[in-house]
Amino acid sequence: MQLLNPTFEDLYIDVRRREKRVLTDCQVMFLPDIDAAHIHYHEWKIRKRSSQKLVAYLEKKNKPVKILEVGCGNGWLSSKLAAIPNTLVTGLDVNEIEIAQAKRIFKKDNLEFAWDSFDPARYAQRDYDIVVFAASIQYFESLKTILRNTLSCLSPNGEIHILDSHFYKPGKVVDALKRTTDYYSEIGYPEMAGYYFHHTLDGLLGFNYKILSHPGHLLKKIKNAPFYWIAVKHSS
């Protein structure tokens, strides 16, 4: 996701179709709510909870907030964020098909969508108060590099929020990589494994970060919140 890459974009949308993640306009319109019979219903329940927490967190700021969502897909979360009073939201993704869908479905004066890769050098000094990586940070190879570069896009008191992505214990990365490689091979897209990266909390060392939500015990991981919610701020 470092540059616009037709190979990655084509692979990504094909995999999403294969996994039944490309939804109809009617389905996208009501996300994160979806029919209980849908194959990803339980995943959407998790994403609904995490999005509600993020929205509640941002509402408490009670001031104008400029937001960038990196990897917004079909735009449902960006739309939810744009419903917060006094926000200005940009949703960004390399997936042209779903960006077009987002533009078609979600029309708000304070919301825009862009078909583009996230090159922090081009977004530097745009003074975003919040940059969100929701289920997208795994497509960036180096956690330290993307966080360091994204900090340059923030306002002085800005924050990076990471949610809906796995963080692995260092000793579990090799096994996770094998599972990822095996999975993409099994569904017929082995090249996709080269674009999926496995981050650990160690990658946050040196940053001013706070864990806002912890996966907790095994039962909670399965039924409630399997992902960390992490906020990274300027060190100053």
N, C-alpha and C positions, 0 to 999 in steps of 0.2 A: 504493500500500500504506500510505498515511499514515492512512486511515480505512477502516472497513468500508464497502465500496463495491460494491453489488450489480452495477453495470455492469462493474466490473473483474473481480469474482469470476466472473460468468457468461462474460465474454470469455475469461478465463484458462482455465477448465475446458474450454470449447469448443475453444480452441486446443490444449490438451493432448490432447484426444481426437483432434482432426484430425491431430496429429503422432504419434499412437500412443504417447503418454507415460502415459496412464491405464492401469494394469496390473491384472491380476487379483490377488486375495488371494494365490494360490499364488505368483505371480511376485514380488510385493512381499516376501513372507516370506523369500525367499532373496537379495534384493538386498544388495550390488551385483552378485552373480552372476546372470547371465541367459543364456538359450539363445543360442548363437552365431548362430542364424538370425534373431534379433530385429533389427529395423531400427536400433536404437540400441545394439547390442552393443559397438561400439568406444567409444562415449561412456561406457558403464558401466564399461569397462575403465579408463578415465581416472579416473572417479569412485571406483572401487575403490582405486586407488593413492593418490589424495589423501586418502581417508578413512582408509586404513591409516596414512599419515603423521601425520594429526591424532591418531588414537588413540594411536599410539606416543609422540607428543609429550606428550599429557596423562597417559599412564601414568607417565612419568618424574617427574611432579610428586609422586607417591607421598604424596598427602594428600587429604582430602575436597575435592571440587570441585563447585560448583553451576554448572550449565550451562543456558543458554538458546539454543535454535536458532530463529532467525527465518526463516520461510519453509521449514518442515520438510517440506511436501508430505505424502507418504504415510508419513513417519515413519521410514524405514529408517535414516537416519544417526543420528537421535536414539536409536534402539534400539541401534545400535553403540556410541554414547557411553555409554549406560546400562549396557553390559556392563563398563565400566571400574570396578574396585573403588572404593568410597567416593564414587560420584558421585550427584548428584541432578539429573535432567534434565527440562526442560520443552521440548516442541516446540510451536511457534506457527505458525499459518497462517490466511489468510483463506479458503482453499479448504475449504468444509465437507465436500464429498464425500470428499476424501482424508484429512482429519482424522478423519472417521468411520471410514475404512478403517484408519488408524493405530491408533485406539483398539481396533478390533476384532481386529487382528492382534498388536500388540505390547503385552503385558500384563506389566509388571514393577513391583514395589513402589516403585522409585526413578525411575519414568518416568511423566510425565503429558503429555497433549496438550490444547491449547486452540484452539478456533476463534475467532480474534480477529485484529485488526490489531495491528501493533507501534506503540503510542503510547508513546514513551519517558517521557513525563510520568507515565504510569500505572505504569510499571515502574521508576521512579527509586527509589533507596535499597533495592532488593531484594537488593543485594550479590551479584550473580552474579560468579563467578570467571572465567567464560568466556561470551562471547556469540558465536555462530557465524552467519555469513551464508554459506551454501553454495549457490551458484547462485541467489542472491536479491538481492544488493546492487543489481543493475541495475533493480530495480523501485522504487528510491528516487531521487527527482529530483536531490537535492543530496547528494553524498558528504560534503562538509564538515559539513552540517547533521546528517545521520544519525549520523555518527561522534561529533560533539560531544555530541549528545543521548544516544547510547548509553553514552558514558563515565559519565553520571550513574547508570547502572544497575549499574555495576561495583563490586566490592569494591576496597579500596585498591590491591591488587596485581593487579587483574583485567585481562583481555585481550579484545580483539575480534579474531576470526579471520575473514578473508575468503578464500574459496577457490571454485574452479570458476566464476569469472566473468571475462569479458574486461576488460582495461584497455587503452585505446587511446592511441596517440601523439596529441598535440594536433592535428597536421596531418591525422590520419586520421579524425577524428570526423565530419566532414561526409560523407565517403564511407560510413562505417559507418551513419550515420543514413539515408542513401538506401537502402542495402542492406536495412536493417530495414524501412523504409517499403514498399519494393518487395516484400519477402518476405511481410509480413502482408497486403498487397493481393492478392498472387497466391493466397494460400490462403483469401481471402475474409473476412479480419478486419482491415481497414485501421485501425480504431479502436485496435487493440492497440498500434500503434506509439507512441501517445501515452502509454503506460504503461511503455515500455521506454527506459531512459536509458543513455548511453554515457559512462562515467567514464574519467578519465585519472589517471596517478600524481601529477599536479600537485595533485589534490584532497587528497592526503595531506600537503602542505606545512603545517607548523605543528603536526603531530601527532608523537608519539613512536612511530614505527613501525619495523618491521623486515621486510624481504622474506625469508621463510623458504624460498621456492622461486621460481625465475625460469624463465620459459618457455624461455630459451636460444635455440639456433639453430633454423633452419627445420625440419630433420628431427625434432628433439626436439618441436617444437610439434605436428607432425602425428602422431607416433607415441607420444609419451610424456606430456608435461606441457605442454599449450597455455596453461595459466592460471598467474597468480601465486598464491602463498599469502602473505598479508600478516597480520602481527600488529600491532595498535595497542594501546598501553598508556597508562596515566596518565602525564602529564609528570613528576610528582613521583617 
